[in-house]
């Protein structure tokens, strides 16, 4: 990778004592090892989009598999459906990783965003003690004052013919008066045991390595790797009445009853049809049923 790691070069690096900068050298020392997935970790002070940067580097042959690019601030971060993602500098973790699913059929690559959601949720639980639920396909939900709030998201993009860049954004120390929309949240607002971003990033990347290798070794089979069942167990969308807003100004309403072998959300409609949804925006219409409701 060619971006200069300037995590230690910012003259204003301690301008917000609640939000210390990341130490790129320490992160590389902790994560890059012989035989491991992560080949490099670079931290930059700011960029437009880590996903766009890493896709360009991969396309030009300047990034290897396992490259990790982290930005302290993103000026043109993107979420699903080209939604803008912005946050104050050093208030979260904004990073992208380059993965090459060798041996996995391309038709199973669609599981990568869901796999990343499982890995992030696992890493956050281990490092910050925060229970994170997944809104299909890959929004990260936390509970703030009894309400579900979005604290992160995932975006996957192809990089050439053999690679995928997965971007991850997590709100870590975002305060209530900094929330971009009413439905947003952060780990701090959810009562995280720690908001040390280096601790959290290491845990998330180690979890992602474990899940990716397990899935890749199973040739991307979501059942054999355990990914399908684990995703379903942590998916807050299942069991709910939802509306799927689809391309072309269409929508489907029904109960989310399953995630199928292709990673699609299956809706049971009022007409008695089970309709798989592979792309779209999901709106939760009511809370998931609890055992006491059954």
N, C-alpha and C positions, 0 to 999 in steps of 0.2 A: 504494500500500500504506500501511496505517496503523500497523503496529507501530513503536514507537520503537527506533531503532538505538542500543543501549546498549553496543556493543562496547568503547567507550572510557570508560564511566562506572562500571565496576565497581571499587570501592575495593580489592578483593582481586585485581585483575587480574594481579599478578605473584606470586601466592601459590605457584605452581609454575613455577620458572624454566625447566624442561624443556618446559613447555606454555604458551607465550605466547599471549595472546588474538589473535583476528583483528582486523584493522583494516578496518572497513566502508567508510570513506572511500577508502582505497587500493584496495579491491576494486572499488568503483563506478567509480573513475577508470580502472582497467585494463580493465573489462569492458563498461561501458555506453558505446555509441557510436552515432552516427547511422547508420541503416541496418542495425544489428546486431540480433540476436535478443534480447539481454538488455536489459531496460528499467529494471530497478532491482535492487539487491542490498542486503538488510537483514540485519544481524547482531544477534541478541538473546542475552542471557546464558543464559536458560533458557526452556523452554516444555514443554508436555506432548508435543505432536507437531507438527513443522513441516508435515507433510502435512495434518493436521486444520485447522491454522491457515490454510494457504493455500487449501484447499478452501472454507473458510468465507468468506475474503476474496473469492475469485473468485465464489462464489455471490451475495454481496452487491454485486458490481460494484465492489469496492474494490481489485482487483489487475488489472493489465494482462498481456497475453501477454508472456512473458519475465521475469516477476517471479521473483526468487530469494530464498528465506528460509532463513537459516542460523542454527542454534542452537548455542551453545557446550556446552549440555547439554540432553538430552531426558529428561523424567521419565516419559513414556508413549509412547516410540517403538514403532512396530509394524513387523514384517516380514510376509512372506507368511504366509497362514493364521492371521493375528492373533497371531503369536508376538511376545513382548515383546522389545524391543531396548533395552538399557541399557549405559552405559559411563561412566567417570569424566569429569568436565567437561574439555573441551579436549583429550581424548585421541584425538579423531577428527574426521571431517567429517560433520555431520548436517544435511542440507539438502534442500529441495524446490524444484521449478521448475514454472512454469505454462506449458503448451504448448497451442497451438490449431492442430491439423493441418488448416487450411483447404484444401479441395480433395482431401483424402484420404478415400476411402470409410471409413465407420465400421468395416466388417468388417476393415479393415487396421490399425486402431488397436491391436490386440493385439500388433503388432510393437514398440510403443514401449518396453516394458520390455527387450526383447532389444536394440533399438537402443541404449538407455542402457547396457546391459552392455558392448557393443562400444565405445562412446564412453569409458566409464570405464576399461576395460582399456587403450585407446590412450593416454588421458591419463596414467595411472599409469606406463606404460612410458616415455613421453616425459619426464615430470617427475621420477620417483623411481627409474627404472631397474629397476622390479619387473615380472617377467613374471607376468601375471594370467590365469588360465584362467576360463572360464565354466561353471558347472554349470547345466544347464537347469532353469528358464528364465533365472534372473538372479541366481544367487549368484556372488560374486567369490571365487575361490580363489587362494591364494598357497602357496608351498612353504616350510615351516619345518622345518629339520633333516630333510629328505628326505620329509616327509609333507605331504599336501595339507591346508590349513586354510582355513576360511571367514574372510575378512577384510572382507566387506561384502555388502550386499544392496540390492535395489531393489524398490520398491512403487509401482504406478501405480493411481490412482483417478480416476474421472470427476468433473468439476466442472461441473455444469450440462450443457447439450446440446452445447456446442461446444469444451470444453476438457478437458484431462487434467492432473492434478498428479502428477508423478513424484518420489518421495522416494528419496534415496540416503544410505546410511550406510556409512562406511569407517572401520575401525579403523586409526589411524595410529601412535600411540606406545604403544598398550596393551602393558603388560609381562606377562611370563608369569604372575606371581602375580595379575594382574587379569583374566585370561581368564574369561569367564562360564561356558564349557563347554569340555571337553577338545578339541573339534574346532575351536575358534576360533583365530584368528591375527591378526596385524597387519602393517602395512608394515615397522615397525621390526624385528619378529622375523624378517621375510623378508629382512632386509639391505638395506633401501631406501637409495639414495644420498643422499636427503634426506627429512626428515620435516617440512619447513617447510609448514605447512598452507595458507598463502596461495599458495605456488608450485603446490602440488598442486591446489588448488581452481581456480585460474585455468586450469591445463592441462586439467582435466576439463571445465570449462564451455566452453572453446573447442572441445574435441573434440566435445562434445555438440551445440554449435551447428552445426559442420560436418556432422555426420551427420544431424541433424534436417533441416536445409535441403536436403541432398542427397536424402533420402528423401521429404520433402514435395514437392520439385520433380518427383520421379518419380511423384507421385500415390500414394505409399505402396507402390509396386511393389517388393518385396524383391529381386527378381532384377535389375531395371533399375538400381536404386540401388546394387547390389553388397552390400547388407546381408546377404542370405541366405548367400552364399558366405563373407563375412567372419565372420559369426557361427559358421558351421559349422567354419571353420578354427580358431577359438579355443575351441571347445566341448569341455571335458574329458569330457563325458558320452558323446559319440559313440565307438563302438567298444568300449563297455563292456557287461558284463552288469549290468542294473539291475532294481530293483523299483519299479514305480510304484504308490504308495499313493493310491487314488482316493477321491472322496467316496462315502459309503455303505458304508464299511468293506470296499471291494473292493480288489484289487491285481492287477497284471499283472507277470509276470517275462519278460524277454527281452533281446536285444541291441539297444542303441540304434544305429540304422543311418542315420538321417537327421533333418533338420529340414525339414518340408514348407513349401509356400508360404504356409500359414496360421500358421507359427511353431510348429506342433505337433511334439512329439518322436515319431518313428516307431520302434516296437519290433517286432523280428522275434521271434516267440514259437516255442517248441519245436514247436507244432502247425503251423508253416509259414505263420502268418498275420502280415501286417504291420499292426500296430495303432497308429493315431495317438492320442497322449495330449495333450489340450489343457489339462488342469488336474490338479494332484496334486503329491504330494511324491515326489521321485526319490531313491532310495537306491543309491549306487554299490556293487556287489557285488564287483568286482575292478578292478584298474588297467586302464587302456586298453592295448591291445596296442602294442608298439613294433615298428619295422621288423625288428629282429633276431628277433622272435618269429614272423614270418611265413615 
